[in-house]
């Protein structure tokens, strides 16, 4: 029985316990809303372990934003060589961070659950394909 690698499950935003169910409804850049499921549709794990649990994801998201802002600033400098215009840097950083915000929202919660939560453990017995019963 093959097990889903943690890196692939994290990239796909799958449940950290079974690595099969989706953590989020819909696509990342959907125009409606980017909402996390209450329970895993596969194993039933409750994603918000305690009330206010995902407030800690703000710190992870903040770290993402700082790293992305510095990277965008360096990339802008490498591509343009401009050191005179603060408006060029301000506009590229803000535009880049705005475009990356849905990814930050998603993956800050994924990293919080996978890497920073001592209460959440992978259960290999749940990592198996769903068997569909004939109708």
Buried (B, 14 or more C-beta within 10 A) or exposed (E): EEEBEBEEBBEEBBBBBBBBBBBBEEEEEEEEEBEBBEEBBBBEBEBEEEEEBBEBBEEBBEEBBEEBBEEBBEEBBEEEEEEEEEEBBEEBBEEBBEEBBBBBBBBBBBBBBBEEBEEBEBBEEBBBEEEEEEE
